[in-house]
Amino acid sequence: MLLAHVVQTSAAVAATRSRKEKVAALASLLRRLPVDPDPLEVEVLAHLLGGSLRQRRTGLGWRGLRDLPPPAEVPTLTVLGVDAAFESLASLAGPGSQAARAAAVAALFGAATAGEQPWLRGVVTGEVRQGALDALVQEAVAAASGAALASVRRAAMLAGSTTRAAVAALTGGEEALAAFALEVGRPVEPMLASSATDVAEALAKAGGAEGREVAVDLKLDGIRVQVHRDGDDVLVVTRSLDDITARLPEVVDVVRALPAEHVVLDGEALTVGPDGRPRPFQETASRTARRGAEAHGTRVTPYFFDVLHLDGRDLLTAPAHERAAALDALVPAEHRVPRVVTADPAEAARFAREAVECGHEGVVVKSLEAAYEAGRRGAAWVKVKPVHTLDLVVLAVERGSGRRSAWLSNIHLGALDPEATAREGEPRFTMLGKTFKGMTDEVLAWQTERFRALEVADDGYVVTVRPEQVVEVAFDGVQRSTRYPGGVALRFARVVRYRDDKVAAEADTLEAVRAHLPG
Ligand SMILES: Nc1ncnc2c1ncn2[C@@H]1O[C@H](COP(=O)(O)OP(=O)(O)OP(=O)(O)O)[C@@H](O)[C@H]1O
């Protein structure tokens, strides 16, 4: 397939606001594939449609792509040819590699047309939006392959990758999709929690109100970890499935010591003080953000709350009480999340109160009947947090003044607008307010660099950025407002932390913000 077809489709997707038309454009591109397509070609194509390359590293950056050769007149580049070029670029190393890289870039970009050059550069530098397209690509794959959308989605969750699901659907149809199961060593999308304002509401949602017992877990404020052990090999990934094994040797040690050879566990890792109280989240975050930080002090401890596989037994579809029994038998109590199992709302409320008094974030109420629903945010897990925070997206940032004049300071906050997002097939946001509170000098320095990298415009005062950075903010309340387009504004918003484990499409919605309006 010619790259030109991909670039045209990408332009068509960007040009229409209709989700249906976007999916149709993507599906008609996929239908250009031969009846029995080469799996590699499908894989490359699925990556390109999501705005990424199969190669994680190419050794290329903006600088190497600033001066491009004159474009080709006629499109000749193919999807597989482009992939081969990046494959050989990725393997360049050592003396002479810089000149070889420049020559390879000149050859590749010289063969690209005027329309293809900027698109290809955008893919290499990560500027063509990723992630947001995932859901559209899944729909298009279902339409083009004839497989059910639910099967494509299920496979993508289990594989932790839309690309792998696309290859399976387009080369082997329903049968290949059905073959996806949890594999030890291959991360799955984590199960997520919905929210309730208090424990009674959470119990009702998770089925506990009908007198059935539910589990009430401590909600620990660390980072989500999914751990796979296959013999001596251990893999630790974050909520966004990034590999952080090398940064958490303590977690690896704990899992290697368990009496099981093949296991997949889900939990939270955090730093705890000698008094047993959780340390501020920043300590865990700084440990997981930098390799080698473990040498300087703080220890991170894993607390597991679920087991998805145990020595040949796939537990994903087993009810939660069965998984809990397996977890209790496998993991010592000091590495399990504390929980009570109860049908009594008063007991659950007492546990939640004590959790907060001990410095934890709150509780997660869980149905004991539910399967592990990879990638889903449903009623089977319901979180209750007394301190309200929202995960919003930074839309712009203002230059600081006075003491902050060297930094970008006041951030503009946006909530996800689901209607506009659905209509346009990519995340859209509504501004809710601004804040310059809660930022340490370290955070100010970090955000200045980060937002300069995301900059799309600078009028000398306000720097507009690509809406990609998620920030968790605390606030005192939400009020009606005529100043902002969503009709609501935050009162006394302050930054709690920047979140790199969430993409913008996962930010809180305008609805979630409005739910905090009084009355
Ligand atoms: N006992 C627990 N069970 C499940 N999740 C827990 C538990 N303790 C802490 N957590 C954390 O809470 C999160 C569950 O909330 P949710 O699925 O909404 O994710 P989130 O959007 O990252 O939430 P939050 O911002 O509240 O941490 C998990 O991702 C996990 O990191």
Ligand as a Chemical Component Dictionary entry (heavy atoms), coordinates in Angstrom:
data_LIG
# 
_chem_comp.id                   LIG 
_chem_comp.type                 NON-POLYMER 
_chem_comp.pdbx_formal_charge   0 
_chem_comp.three_letter_code    LIG 
# 
loop_
_chem_comp_atom.comp_id 
_chem_comp_atom.atom_id 
_chem_comp_atom.alt_atom_id 
_chem_comp_atom.type_symbol 
_chem_comp_atom.charge 
_chem_comp_atom.model_Cartn_x 
_chem_comp_atom.model_Cartn_y 
_chem_comp_atom.model_Cartn_z 
_chem_comp_atom.pdbx_ordinal 
LIG N1  N1  N 0 -7.247  -1.035 46.831 1  
LIG C1  C1  C 0 -7.228  -0.489 45.620 2  
LIG N2  N2  N 0 -7.917  -1.055 44.605 3  
LIG C2  C2  C 0 -7.919  -0.499 43.376 4  
LIG N3  N3  N 0 -7.246  0.628  43.060 5  
LIG C3  C3  C 0 -6.538  1.227  44.036 6  
LIG C4  C4  C 0 -6.496  0.700  45.350 7  
LIG N4  N4  N 0 -5.707  1.505  46.098 8  
LIG C5  C5  C 0 -5.293  2.475  45.296 9  
LIG N5  N5  N 0 -5.781  2.345  44.054 10 
LIG C6  C6  C 0 -5.534  3.277  42.941 11 
LIG O1  O1  O 0 -6.751  3.900  42.640 12 
LIG C7  C7  C 0 -7.012  3.879  41.261 13 
LIG C8  C8  C 0 -8.476  3.534  41.038 14 
LIG O2  O2  O 0 -9.127  4.648  40.604 15 
LIG P1  P1  P 0 -9.355  4.844  39.051 16 
LIG O3  O3  O 0 -9.599  3.558  38.413 17 
LIG O4  O4  O 0 -10.393 5.874  38.930 18 
LIG O5  O5  O 0 -7.960  5.356  38.553 19 
LIG P2  P2  P 0 -7.449  6.832  38.534 20 
LIG O6  O6  O 0 -8.230  7.598  37.537 21 
LIG O7  O7  O 0 -5.986  6.745  38.379 22 
LIG O8  O8  O 0 -7.880  7.300  39.977 23 
LIG P3  P3  P 0 -7.260  8.233  41.043 24 
LIG O9  O9  O 0 -6.910  9.501  40.346 25 
LIG O10 O10 O 0 -8.400  8.371  42.004 26 
LIG O11 O11 O 0 -6.091  7.494  41.613 27 
LIG C9  C9  C 0 -6.158  2.775  40.694 28 
LIG O12 O12 O 0 -5.692  3.104  39.399 29 
LIG C10 C10 C 0 -5.037  2.621  41.688 30 
LIG O13 O13 O 0 -3.894  3.315  41.248 31 
# 
loop_
_chem_comp_bond.comp_id 
_chem_comp_bond.atom_id_1 
_chem_comp_bond.atom_id_2 
_chem_comp_bond.value_order 
_chem_comp_bond.pdbx_ordinal 
LIG N1  C1  SING 1  
LIG C1  N2  SING 2  
LIG C1  C4  DOUB 3  
LIG N2  C2  DOUB 4  
LIG C2  N3  SING 5  
LIG N3  C3  DOUB 6  
LIG C3  C4  SING 7  
LIG C3  N5  SING 8  
LIG C4  N4  SING 9  
LIG N4  C5  DOUB 10 
LIG C5  N5  SING 11 
LIG N5  C6  SING 12 
LIG C6  O1  SING 13 
LIG C6  C10 SING 14 
LIG O1  C7  SING 15 
LIG C7  C8  SING 16 
LIG C7  C9  SING 17 
LIG C8  O2  SING 18 
LIG O2  P1  SING 19 
LIG P1  O3  DOUB 20 
LIG P1  O4  SING 21 
LIG P1  O5  SING 22 
LIG O5  P2  SING 23 
LIG P2  O6  DOUB 24 
LIG P2  O7  SING 25 
LIG P2  O8  SING 26 
LIG O8  P3  SING 27 
LIG P3  O9  DOUB 28 
LIG P3  O10 SING 29 
LIG P3  O11 SING 30 
LIG C9  O12 SING 31 
LIG C9  C10 SING 32 
LIG C10 O13 SING 33 
# 
